Amino acid sequence: MAFQDDAERLTEKSKPVFLMTVTIRNSYRTLFQPRLLVVHVEKPDAKEAADRLNFTMDDKAKNETDSEITGNNYLLRLELSPGRYEIIGLTSLARLFPINGFFFTPLHSPLEVKESGVYYLGHINATVRERQENEFKAGSSIPLIDQAIAGASTGTFDVEITDDFATDEAVFRSKFPALAAIPIQKTILPAFDRAKAQQWWEAH
């Protein structure tokens, strides 16, 4: 992710950087609070590895509280070349020995990258709740016991995308020196499309 080094500075030739905050919480099986591992971004009709970008968490992204009430919080900084992308979703892990539960939060958010600059995409609030009927699962079914106990295969995600720029801006500027005097433009992602996420899950 961008700004791993506090000495990093943006120039006119820097790639565009997209900021967003994420909160992941398990309200269904509260002992298993997911910790974000990877943000999956793909180019349209991705066919090879180069078209699939995996942004892994670093120490600066983590703002974990490990709380059953507030969940775990993250500061994401996605550096992308100009083009069209889709933020496919988030992979996270909830671990309580001897159980490891892997979760996938679907987003399927379109993102068009144009010129250099810093852009704020919004806040993603993803909450696991008990799954009803044929709703998409919050994770795979295998391994059966781990995924069921953690609530990944027996739960689903409710996802909300909001504009929290009023509070997020100050957090990003205080934690990342490169942003201190840089304008940040708002480009809030569209609302979460549950029907699209359901269709993708059924097809995969």
Z-matrix of the N, CA and C atoms (Angstrom, degrees):
N
C 1 1.461
C 2 1.530 1 110.82
N 3 1.302 2 115.27 1 162.49
C 4 1.458 3 119.95 2 179.22
C 5 1.522 4 110.88 3 -69.33
N 6 1.333 5 115.08 4 155.90
C 7 1.476 6 123.73 5 172.91
C 8 1.526 7 113.84 6 65.00
N 9 1.324 8 117.05 7 31.36
C 10 1.465 9 118.94 8 173.78
C 11 1.519 10 110.70 9 -68.15
N 12 1.335 11 115.38 10 -30.09
C 13 1.454 12 121.98 11 178.46
C 14 1.525 13 108.52 12 -101.80
N 15 1.327 14 117.12 13 124.95
C 16 1.468 15 120.91 14 -179.27
C 17 1.520 16 112.60 15 -62.69
N 18 1.345 17 116.59 16 -19.23
C 19 1.465 18 120.26 17 -179.67
C 20 1.529 19 112.15 18 -83.43
N 21 1.311 20 116.80 19 -9.13
C 22 1.467 21 120.78 20 -177.98
C 23 1.518 22 110.75 21 -64.40
N 24 1.334 23 115.62 22 137.04
C 25 1.458 24 121.17 23 178.85
C 26 1.520 25 109.84 24 -131.04
N 27 1.318 26 116.58 25 145.88
C 28 1.456 27 121.49 26 179.75
C 29 1.524 28 110.71 27 -86.20
N 30 1.328 29 116.58 28 142.79
C 31 1.457 30 122.36 29 175.45
C 32 1.528 31 108.38 30 -128.10
N 33 1.323 32 115.87 31 177.62
C 34 1.467 33 119.82 32 179.19
C 35 1.525 34 111.41 33 -64.77
N 36 1.327 35 116.52 34 -21.70
C 37 1.469 36 120.85 35 -178.95
C 38 1.532 37 112.52 36 -94.06
N 39 1.319 38 117.59 37 -1.93
C 40 1.461 39 120.41 38 179.81
C 41 1.526 40 110.64 39 -66.96
N 42 1.327 41 115.41 40 149.05
C 43 1.455 42 119.73 41 175.24
C 44 1.525 43 109.67 42 -67.92
N 45 1.323 44 117.69 43 152.09
C 46 1.464 45 119.95 44 174.82
C 47 1.531 46 110.91 45 -59.00
N 48 1.328 47 115.98 46 143.90
C 49 1.465 48 121.63 47 179.10
C 50 1.528 49 108.71 48 -122.32
N 51 1.329 50 115.54 49 133.04
C 52 1.462 51 121.42 50 -178.15
C 53 1.525 52 109.64 51 -115.20
N 54 1.312 53 114.94 52 125.24
C 55 1.465 54 121.44 53 -177.57
C 56 1.516 55 110.11 54 -104.14
N 57 1.321 56 116.12 55 140.97
C 58 1.454 57 119.82 56 168.39
C 59 1.515 58 109.25 57 -156.98
N 60 1.312 59 115.62 58 156.46
C 61 1.459 60 121.04 59 176.58
C 62 1.526 61 108.40 60 -110.14
N 63 1.324 62 114.84 61 150.60
C 64 1.468 63 121.00 62 -178.74
C 65 1.520 64 109.75 63 -134.66
N 66 1.320 65 115.88 64 135.57
C 67 1.465 66 121.99 65 170.06
C 68 1.518 67 107.80 66 -122.25
N 69 1.337 68 116.56 67 123.88
C 70 1.459 69 122.00 68 177.08
C 71 1.521 70 108.40 69 -116.62
N 72 1.335 71 115.71 70 129.71
C 73 1.461 72 120.19 71 -177.43
C 74 1.523 73 109.74 72 -141.42
N 75 1.305 74 116.32 73 142.83
C 76 1.462 75 122.15 74 175.52
C 77 1.530 76 108.10 75 -108.74
N 78 1.320 77 116.48 76 101.97
C 79 1.464 78 121.18 77 179.49
C 80 1.525 79 111.52 78 -89.61
N 81 1.322 80 116.16 79 -4.96
C 82 1.469 81 122.53 80 -176.79
C 83 1.527 82 111.33 81 -92.69
N 84 1.318 83 116.94 82 -54.05
C 85 1.465 84 122.39 83 175.60
C 86 1.531 85 105.90 84 -118.69
N 87 1.312 86 116.09 85 86.30
C 88 1.461 87 121.25 86 -165.41
C 89 1.525 88 114.94 87 -67.80
N 90 1.338 89 117.81 88 -17.02
C 91 1.465 90 119.71 89 176.45
C 92 1.524 91 111.89 90 -73.31
N 93 1.328 92 116.36 91 -13.87
C 94 1.464 93 121.31 92 -176.37
C 95 1.525 94 109.94 93 -114.81
N 96 1.342 95 115.23 94 83.31
C 97 1.464 96 120.83 95 178.98
C 98 1.526 97 109.78 96 -89.84
N 99 1.353 98 118.46 97 116.77
C 100 1.464 99 121.32 98 -176.14
C 101 1.530 100 112.61 99 -65.07
N 102 1.319 101 114.08 100 139.17
C 103 1.471 102 121.66 101 173.84
C 104 1.524 103 107.83 102 -110.84
N 105 1.312 104 116.19 103 125.17
C 106 1.464 105 121.49 104 -174.04
C 107 1.528 106 111.33 105 -66.10
N 108 1.333 107 115.72 106 133.34
C 109 1.459 108 122.26 107 178.76
C 110 1.520 109 112.18 108 -109.42
N 111 1.354 110 116.96 109 -49.30
C 112 1.464 111 121.28 110 -170.71
C 113 1.520 112 110.98 111 -143.04
N 114 1.339 113 115.17 112 141.60
C 115 1.466 114 122.07 113 168.35
C 116 1.522 115 106.77 114 -105.42
N 117 1.330 116 117.15 115 123.80
C 118 1.467 117 122.02 116 -176.81
C 119 1.522 118 110.34 117 -99.19
N 120 1.338 119 115.80 118 121.44
C 121 1.461 120 122.55 119 178.67
C 122 1.521 121 107.98 120 -124.86
N 123 1.323 122 116.98 121 135.98
C 124 1.463 123 120.27 122 -179.05
C 125 1.523 124 111.16 123 -133.11
N 126 1.339 125 114.79 124 152.41
C 127 1.450 126 120.63 125 169.48
C 128 1.527 127 108.27 126 -80.66
N 129 1.338 128 118.25 127 157.05
C 130 1.470 129 119.79 128 -179.74
C 131 1.525 130 111.17 129 -57.21
N 132 1.326 131 116.31 130 139.68
C 133 1.467 132 122.31 131 178.48
C 134 1.529 133 111.57 132 52.85
N 135 1.328 134 116.07 133 43.31
C 136 1.468 135 121.10 134 -179.39
C 137 1.528 136 110.37 135 -56.37
N 138 1.344 137 115.89 136 130.76
C 139 1.456 138 120.89 137 -178.23
C 140 1.519 139 112.97 138 -122.93
N 141 1.318 140 117.69 139 -16.89
C 142 1.455 141 120.93 140 -178.56
C 143 1.519 142 110.05 141 -138.90
N 144 1.338 143 114.83 142 169.56
C 145 1.463 144 120.38 143 -174.30
C 146 1.529 145 112.14 144 -57.40
N 147 1.328 146 116.87 145 -36.07
C 148 1.466 147 120.69 146 -177.54
C 149 1.529 148 112.14 147 -63.90
N 150 1.323 149 116.62 148 -19.70
C 151 1.465 150 120.93 149 -179.89
C 152 1.525 151 111.85 150 -89.51
N 153 1.339 152 115.72 151 -4.64
C 154 1.459 153 120.44 152 -177.84
C 155 1.529 154 109.06 153 -117.77
N 156 1.311 155 116.73 154 115.92
C 157 1.455 156 122.36 155 -175.59
C 158 1.523 157 109.35 156 -107.65
N 159 1.325 158 115.91 157 125.05
C 160 1.465 159 120.89 158 179.81
C 161 1.526 160 109.31 159 -113.62
N 162 1.310 161 116.34 160 112.08
C 163 1.459 162 121.98 161 179.69
C 164 1.524 163 108.21 162 -94.48
N 165 1.333 164 116.54 163 108.13
C 166 1.462 165 120.89 164 -178.47
C 167 1.525 166 110.42 165 -88.76
N 168 1.320 167 115.22 166 152.55
C 169 1.453 168 119.98 167 -178.26
C 170 1.527 169 111.10 168 -69.77
N 171 1.322 170 116.23 169 144.02
C 172 1.456 171 122.08 170 172.04
C 173 1.531 172 108.28 171 -119.86
N 174 1.321 173 116.09 172 177.99
C 175 1.468 174 119.56 173 -177.14
C 176 1.521 175 112.52 174 -61.06
N 177 1.335 176 116.61 175 -30.63
C 178 1.457 177 119.51 176 -177.76
C 179 1.527 178 112.82 177 -78.24
N 180 1.318 179 116.29 178 -17.47
C 181 1.467 180 119.86 179 179.43
C 182 1.515 181 111.18 180 -79.95
N 183 1.313 182 116.37 181 -27.85
C 184 1.456 183 120.38 182 -171.91
C 185 1.529 184 111.92 183 -79.78
N 186 1.303 185 113.89 184 127.05
C 187 1.460 186 120.28 185 172.88
C 188 1.522 187 106.23 186 -136.72
N 189 1.337 188 114.45 187 53.05
C 190 1.449 189 121.63 188 -168.93
C 191 1.529 190 112.05 189 -77.29
N 192 1.313 191 113.85 190 136.80
C 193 1.459 192 119.77 191 176.45
C 194 1.525 193 111.53 192 -109.30
N 195 1.356 194 115.25 193 -19.13
C 196 1.472 195 120.96 194 -179.17
C 197 1.520 196 110.48 195 51.95
N 198 1.319 197 115.21 196 45.58
C 199 1.461 198 121.18 197 -176.72
C 200 1.520 199 110.32 198 -110.92
N 201 1.335 200 116.03 199 137.41
C 202 1.453 201 119.97 200 177.17
C 203 1.525 202 111.10 201 -68.12
N 204 1.315 203 116.57 202 -19.67
C 205 1.462 204 120.59 203 -177.38
C 206 1.523 205 111.18 204 -91.11
N 207 1.327 206 116.52 205 -48.97
C 208 1.462 207 119.77 206 -174.13
C 209 1.517 208 114.01 207 -99.80
N 210 1.351 209 118.36 208 -14.15
C 211 1.457 210 120.03 209 -178.82
C 212 1.515 211 112.39 210 73.53
N 213 1.323 212 116.56 211 -160.36
C 214 1.467 213 123.06 212 179.90
C 215 1.522 214 110.16 213 -111.02
N 216 1.330 215 115.68 214 141.39
C 217 1.468 216 121.43 215 -172.36
C 218 1.518 217 111.31 216 -120.24
N 219 1.340 218 115.40 217 145.78
C 220 1.467 219 120.32 218 -174.58
C 221 1.522 220 111.45 219 -140.28
N 222 1.342 221 114.16 220 149.45
C 223 1.460 222 123.15 221 175.76
C 224 1.528 223 107.38 222 -113.09
N 225 1.325 224 116.83 223 110.67
C 226 1.458 225 121.17 224 -174.94
C 227 1.524 226 110.97 225 -104.11
N 228 1.336 227 114.76 226 141.99
C 229 1.475 228 121.74 227 179.76
C 230 1.513 229 107.97 228 -136.16
N 231 1.330 230 116.40 229 98.79
C 232 1.457 231 122.24 230 -175.34
C 233 1.525 232 109.98 231 -98.23
N 234 1.327 233 115.71 232 118.05
C 235 1.463 234 121.50 233 178.69
C 236 1.527 235 108.04 234 -99.66
N 237 1.348 236 116.46 235 120.07
C 238 1.458 237 120.71 236 -172.63
C 239 1.519 238 111.15 237 -134.31
N 240 1.323 239 116.02 238 144.28
C 241 1.458 240 121.26 239 172.44
C 242 1.527 241 109.06 240 -75.81
N 243 1.334 242 117.36 241 156.00
C 244 1.470 243 119.48 242 178.45
C 245 1.528 244 111.73 243 -55.07
N 246 1.315 245 115.95 244 143.07
C 247 1.456 246 121.49 245 -179.40
C 248 1.519 247 110.79 246 150.03
N 249 1.307 248 115.60 247 -173.63
C 250 1.461 249 121.98 248 178.41
C 251 1.526 250 109.82 249 -104.93
N 252 1.327 251 116.25 250 138.54
C 253 1.457 252 121.85 251 -178.02
C 254 1.518 253 109.88 252 -140.15
N 255 1.338 254 113.61 253 170.94
C 256 1.455 255 121.25 254 169.92
C 257 1.522 256 107.64 255 -136.47
N 258 1.328 257 115.97 256 125.99
C 259 1.463 258 119.61 257 173.99
C 260 1.527 259 105.83 258 -80.15
N 261 1.330 260 116.25 259 102.15
C 262 1.460 261 121.52 260 -171.64
C 263 1.524 262 111.32 261 -69.36
N 264 1.332 263 117.23 262 -46.97
C 265 1.453 264 119.09 263 -179.01
C 266 1.511 265 113.21 264 168.47
N 267 1.321 266 115.54 265 -169.43
C 268 1.461 267 123.00 266 -173.62
C 269 1.524 268 109.99 267 -126.28
N 270 1.327 269 116.18 268 131.70
C 271 1.463 270 121.10 269 173.65
C 272 1.519 271 108.89 270 -102.86
N 273 1.319 272 116.75 271 132.78
C 274 1.461 273 120.88 272 -179.89
C 275 1.527 274 110.01 273 -139.75
N 276 1.313 275 114.96 274 165.52
C 277 1.460 276 122.02 275 -176.50
C 278 1.523 277 109.75 276 -132.53
N 279 1.344 278 115.83 277 133.22
C 280 1.464 279 121.97 278 172.52
C 281 1.525 280 107.51 279 -116.62
N 282 1.314 281 116.37 280 124.19
C 283 1.468 282 120.46 281 -173.04
C 284 1.525 283 110.63 282 -127.04
N 285 1.320 284 115.52 283 127.51
C 286 1.459 285 122.92 284 172.51
C 287 1.528 286 105.91 285 -146.42
N 288 1.320 287 116.23 286 104.40
C 289 1.464 288 121.79 287 -171.37
C 290 1.527 289 111.52 288 -46.78
N 291 1.361 290 116.31 289 130.62
C 292 1.465 291 128.78 290 5.86
C 293 1.523 292 113.34 291 -98.93
N 294 1.351 293 117.90 292 19.09
C 295 1.465 294 121.99 293 -173.78
C 296 1.531 295 111.28 294 -96.55
N 297 1.334 296 116.08 295 132.54
C 298 1.466 297 122.72 296 172.16
C 299 1.524 298 108.31 297 -121.56
N 300 1.315 299 117.48 298 115.97
C 301 1.461 300 121.17 299 179.45
C 302 1.515 301 111.34 300 -111.23
N 303 1.336 302 116.38 301 123.61
C 304 1.466 303 121.47 302 178.89
C 305 1.524 304 109.80 303 -99.71
N 306 1.341 305 115.60 304 132.27
C 307 1.455 306 122.44 305 -177.30
C 308 1.526 307 110.52 306 -118.49
N 309 1.337 308 115.45 307 150.20
C 310 1.464 309 120.46 308 173.01
C 311 1.518 310 108.53 309 -132.07
N 312 1.330 311 115.54 310 118.90
C 313 1.463 312 122.18 311 177.45
C 314 1.517 313 109.13 312 -95.24
N 315 1.327 314 119.77 313 111.15
C 316 1.470 315 120.42 314 179.61
C 317 1.525 316 111.36 315 -75.57
N 318 1.323 317 116.53 316 138.06
C 319 1.463 318 120.63 317 175.90
C 320 1.526 319 110.97 318 -122.51
N 321 1.342 320 116.79 319 -53.25
C 322 1.467 321 122.73 320 179.88
C 323 1.526 322 111.10 321 53.04
N 324 1.330 323 114.87 322 46.12
C 325 1.466 324 121.69 323 -177.41
C 326 1.524 325 109.91 324 -94.81
N 327 1.329 326 118.40 325 121.80
C 328 1.467 327 120.87 326 177.75
C 329 1.522 328 110.39 327 -71.46
N 330 1.327 329 115.50 328 145.50
C 331 1.459 330 120.26 329 -179.57
C 332 1.522 331 109.16 330 -146.11
N 333 1.329 332 116.15 331 120.68
C 334 1.457 333 120.87 332 176.74
C 335 1.529 334 108.49 333 -104.44
N 336 1.339 335 115.80 334 124.15
C 337 1.458 336 122.07 335 -178.04
C 338 1.517 337 108.17 336 -105.24
N 339 1.326 338 116.44 337 124.78
C 340 1.458 339 120.05 338 -177.72
C 341 1.522 340 111.31 339 -115.69
N 342 1.319 341 117.41 340 -90.49
C 343 1.466 342 119.62 341 -172.22
C 344 1.525 343 111.88 342 -105.84
N 345 1.339 344 114.18 343 166.63
C 346 1.464 345 120.43 344 -178.91
C 347 1.521 346 111.26 345 -58.49
N 348 1.309 347 114.50 346 154.40
C 349 1.454 348 120.44 347 179.87
C 350 1.512 349 109.81 348 144.92
N 351 1.323 350 115.65 349 -178.02
C 352 1.463 351 122.07 350 178.60
C 353 1.519 352 107.75 351 -119.95
N 354 1.318 353 115.96 352 130.80
C 355 1.458 354 121.90 353 -173.23
C 356 1.529 355 110.17 354 -129.44
N 357 1.313 356 115.71 355 140.67
C 358 1.466 357 121.73 356 178.84
C 359 1.522 358 109.22 357 -103.37
N 360 1.351 359 116.33 358 122.58
C 361 1.461 360 121.58 359 -175.49
C 362 1.519 361 113.75 360 -93.61
N 363 1.332 362 117.23 361 -16.10
C 364 1.457 363 119.70 362 179.56
C 365 1.514 364 112.66 363 118.62
N 366 1.330 365 115.21 364 -173.55
C 367 1.459 366 123.03 365 179.60
C 368 1.517 367 109.61 366 -112.40
N 369 1.324 368 116.55 367 130.84
C 370 1.458 369 121.71 368 177.59
C 371 1.524 370 108.57 369 -104.44
N 372 1.304 371 116.03 370 121.11
C 373 1.458 372 121.76 371 176.25
C 374 1.528 373 107.55 372 -110.62
N 375 1.337 374 116.05 373 111.95
C 376 1.461 375 121.68 374 -176.30
C 377 1.525 376 109.51 375 -118.03
N 378 1.315 377 116.32 376 118.53
C 379 1.463 378 121.37 377 -175.81
C 380 1.520 379 110.79 378 -123.59
N 381 1.343 380 115.48 379 128.47
C 382 1.461 381 120.51 380 176.26
C 383 1.523 382 109.17 381 -82.73
N 384 1.319 383 116.06 382 131.00
C 385 1.470 384 122.31 383 172.94
C 386 1.525 385 108.17 384 -132.99
N 387 1.324 386 116.84 385 170.72
C 388 1.458 387 120.56 386 -179.69
C 389 1.528 388 110.54 387 -63.79
N 390 1.303 389 115.59 388 136.07
C 391 1.458 390 122.38 389 -177.44
C 392 1.528 391 110.30 390 -77.17
N 393 1.330 392 116.36 391 141.42
C 394 1.454 393 122.53 392 177.64
C 395 1.534 394 109.64 393 -117.19
N 396 1.334 395 116.05 394 131.36
C 397 1.465 396 122.81 395 176.34
C 398 1.530 397 111.44 396 50.03
N 399 1.343 398 117.81 397 -121.68
C 400 1.469 399 119.98 398 -173.45
C 401 1.527 400 112.93 399 -102.40
N 402 1.321 401 118.55 400 25.47
C 403 1.459 402 119.99 401 177.57
C 404 1.530 403 110.38 402 -61.61
N 405 1.331 404 115.69 403 149.74
C 406 1.472 405 118.59 404 179.19
C 407 1.526 406 110.13 405 -59.51
N 408 1.328 407 114.90 406 145.72
C 409 1.455 408 120.73 407 -177.88
C 410 1.528 409 110.99 408 -81.51
N 411 1.314 410 115.09 409 152.92
C 412 1.466 411 120.75 410 179.15
C 413 1.522 412 111.75 411 -78.70
N 414 1.321 413 117.28 412 -2.81
C 415 1.461 414 122.31 413 178.21
C 416 1.512 415 108.64 414 -172.55
N 417 1.310 416 117.19 415 177.62
C 418 1.462 417 120.90 416 -179.21
C 419 1.530 418 110.70 417 -70.39
N 420 1.322 419 115.76 418 169.45
C 421 1.466 420 121.10 419 -179.92
C 422 1.524 421 112.70 420 -86.75
N 423 1.320 422 116.80 421 -15.43
C 424 1.470 423 121.52 422 -174.97
C 425 1.529 424 109.55 423 -117.80
N 426 1.355 425 117.44 424 138.09
C 427 1.471 426 128.81 425 -1.11
C 428 1.525 427 111.55 426 -70.89
N 429 1.327 428 115.46 427 137.51
C 430 1.457 429 122.13 428 -168.86
C 431 1.523 430 113.87 429 -55.66
N 432 1.321 431 117.61 430 -51.20
C 433 1.468 432 120.62 431 -173.84
C 434 1.519 433 111.25 432 -68.60
N 435 1.334 434 117.09 433 -50.43
C 436 1.466 435 120.90 434 -178.67
C 437 1.521 436 111.50 435 -58.42
N 438 1.321 437 116.54 436 -48.38
C 439 1.463 438 120.52 437 -175.29
C 440 1.533 439 111.65 438 -66.88
N 441 1.321 440 116.74 439 -34.48
C 442 1.462 441 120.03 440 179.53
C 443 1.526 442 111.41 441 -72.63
N 444 1.327 443 116.50 442 -45.15
C 445 1.464 444 120.23 443 -178.38
C 446 1.528 445 111.40 444 -63.78
N 447 1.328 446 116.70 445 -41.26
C 448 1.467 447 120.54 446 -179.02
C 449 1.523 448 112.63 447 -72.38
N 450 1.338 449 116.35 448 -17.38
C 451 1.459 450 120.14 449 -178.97
C 452 1.512 451 113.68 450 92.08
N 453 1.335 452 117.06 451 9.39
C 454 1.463 453 119.82 452 -179.47
C 455 1.528 454 111.76 453 -73.82
N 456 1.331 455 116.91 454 -45.94
C 457 1.462 456 120.04 455 -178.94
C 458 1.519 457 112.67 456 -88.04
N 459 1.317 458 117.14 457 -19.48
C 460 1.467 459 121.33 458 -179.60
C 461 1.528 460 112.33 459 -101.33
N 462 1.334 461 115.38 460 -1.73
C 463 1.460 462 120.50 461 178.95
C 464 1.515 463 111.73 462 -117.96
N 465 1.308 464 116.20 463 173.60
C 466 1.458 465 122.84 464 174.30
C 467 1.525 466 107.45 465 -137.33
N 468 1.321 467 116.53 466 169.38
C 469 1.466 468 120.79 467 178.87
C 470 1.524 469 111.27 468 -103.66
N 471 1.318 470 115.98 469 135.21
C 472 1.455 471 122.18 470 161.34
C 473 1.522 472 106.39 471 -98.31
N 474 1.324 473 116.86 472 128.77
C 475 1.458 474 121.42 473 -175.46
C 476 1.526 475 110.04 474 -124.05
N 477 1.308 476 115.55 475 133.05
C 478 1.469 477 121.20 476 177.02
C 479 1.515 478 108.65 477 -131.72
N 480 1.322 479 116.54 478 133.77
C 481 1.466 480 122.22 479 177.75
C 482 1.522 481 107.96 480 -112.17
N 483 1.325 482 116.53 481 121.02
C 484 1.463 483 120.81 482 -175.43
C 485 1.529 484 110.93 483 -128.77
N 486 1.323 485 114.86 484 163.17
C 487 1.456 486 122.54 485 176.14
C 488 1.526 487 108.27 486 -95.20
N 489 1.346 488 115.95 487 98.44
C 490 1.469 489 121.59 488 178.82
C 491 1.528 490 111.48 489 -108.90
N 492 1.337 491 115.07 490 29.66
C 493 1.463 492 119.95 491 -175.31
C 494 1.519 493 112.12 492 -57.85
N 495 1.309 494 117.17 493 -34.23
C 496 1.466 495 121.07 494 -176.86
C 497 1.526 496 111.99 495 -57.68
N 498 1.330 497 116.75 496 -32.63
C 499 1.467 498 120.13 497 178.76
C 500 1.530 499 112.04 498 -103.58
N 501 1.319 500 117.54 499 -35.38
C 502 1.468 501 120.78 500 -176.36
C 503 1.526 502 112.82 501 -68.28
N 504 1.327 503 117.11 502 -34.00
C 505 1.463 504 119.95 503 -177.59
C 506 1.527 505 111.11 504 -56.44
N 507 1.311 506 116.91 505 -48.37
C 508 1.462 507 120.99 506 -177.53
C 509 1.524 508 111.51 507 -63.56
N 510 1.318 509 117.24 508 -36.78
C 511 1.456 510 121.24 509 179.84
C 512 1.524 511 110.47 510 -65.51
N 513 1.321 512 116.80 511 -47.62
C 514 1.464 513 120.33 512 178.92
C 515 1.523 514 111.69 513 -61.91
N 516 1.326 515 116.92 514 -44.30
C 517 1.473 516 119.36 515 -177.51
C 518 1.527 517 111.16 516 -66.91
N 519 1.316 518 117.99 517 -34.03
C 520 1.460 519 120.16 518 -178.52
C 521 1.533 520 111.89 519 -75.30
N 522 1.311 521 117.00 520 -29.56
C 523 1.464 522 120.25 521 -175.18
C 524 1.521 523 113.04 522 -92.34
N 525 1.342 524 117.43 523 -24.11
C 526 1.460 525 120.67 524 -176.01
C 527 1.533 526 109.77 525 -123.20
N 528 1.342 527 117.48 526 101.99
C 529 1.464 528 121.84 527 -176.05
C 530 1.526 529 113.86 528 -54.67
N 531 1.325 530 118.05 529 -30.45
C 532 1.464 531 120.82 530 -178.37
C 533 1.524 532 112.23 531 -63.36
N 534 1.325 533 117.19 532 -19.11
C 535 1.466 534 121.17 533 -177.46
C 536 1.524 535 113.04 534 -95.63
N 537 1.309 536 116.97 535 -1.39
C 538 1.467 537 121.01 536 -171.41
C 539 1.520 538 113.26 537 -51.51
N 540 1.331 539 117.31 538 -45.60
C 541 1.471 540 120.08 539 -175.24
C 542 1.522 541 111.79 540 -121.85
N 543 1.316 542 116.86 541 21.23
C 544 1.463 543 121.66 542 -176.88
C 545 1.534 544 110.17 543 -98.47
N 546 1.342 545 117.70 544 131.76
C 547 1.473 546 118.75 545 175.76
C 548 1.527 547 110.51 546 -63.98
N 549 1.323 548 116.16 547 139.45
C 550 1.461 549 121.37 548 176.39
C 551 1.525 550 107.96 549 -117.84
N 552 1.329 551 115.68 550 120.36
C 553 1.457 552 120.86 551 -179.02
C 554 1.529 553 110.22 552 -94.91
N 555 1.312 554 115.75 553 143.56
C 556 1.465 555 119.68 554 178.25
C 557 1.526 556 110.57 555 -88.81
N 558 1.335 557 115.50 556 128.27
C 559 1.465 558 122.87 557 174.40
C 560 1.526 559 106.30 558 -138.29
N 561 1.301 560 116.92 559 73.07
C 562 1.457 561 121.43 560 -171.63
C 563 1.538 562 110.63 561 -67.44
N 564 1.330 563 115.20 562 133.78
C 565 1.454 564 120.75 563 178.60
C 566 1.529 565 110.40 564 -62.86
N 567 1.336 566 117.23 565 151.89
C 568 1.474 567 118.99 566 176.82
C 569 1.521 568 111.02 567 -65.21
N 570 1.300 569 115.90 568 162.03
C 571 1.467 570 121.52 569 -179.40
C 572 1.530 571 110.49 570 -58.72
N 573 1.324 572 116.03 571 148.61
C 574 1.456 573 121.31 572 179.19
C 575 1.525 574 110.38 573 -60.53
N 576 1.336 575 115.71 574 131.91
C 577 1.463 576 122.59 575 -178.60
C 578 1.530 577 108.40 576 -102.88
N 579 1.314 578 116.74 577 95.10
C 580 1.469 579 120.33 578 -175.78
C 581 1.535 580 111.62 579 -65.41
N 582 1.313 581 116.85 580 -36.27
C 583 1.466 582 119.99 581 179.75
C 584 1.533 583 110.60 582 -63.12
N 585 1.312 584 116.91 583 -40.78
C 586 1.464 585 121.00 584 178.35
C 587 1.519 586 110.76 585 -64.82
N 588 1.343 587 116.17 586 -42.08
C 589 1.463 588 120.36 587 178.83
C 590 1.532 589 110.43 588 -63.67
N 591 1.322 590 116.77 589 -38.49
C 592 1.463 591 121.40 590 179.00
C 593 1.524 592 110.78 591 -64.82
N 594 1.322 593 116.21 592 -44.18
C 595 1.468 594 120.63 593 179.47
C 596 1.524 595 111.27 594 -62.39
N 597 1.337 596 115.86 595 -42.42
C 598 1.485 597 120.05 596 179.02
C 599 1.525 598 110.34 597 -62.92
N 600 1.336 599 116.40 598 -43.14
C 601 1.469 600 120.43 599 -179.02
C 602 1.522 601 110.85 600 -63.63
N 603 1.327 602 116.88 601 -42.94
C 604 1.466 603 120.63 602 -179.97
C 605 1.526 604 112.14 603 -65.19
N 606 1.337 605 116.12 604 -29.78
C 607 1.475 606 120.59 605 -178.99
C 608 1.529 607 112.59 606 -82.89
N 609 1.335 608 116.02 607 -12.92
C 610 1.472 609 119.20 608 -177.26
C 611 1.529 610 110.93 609 -117.95
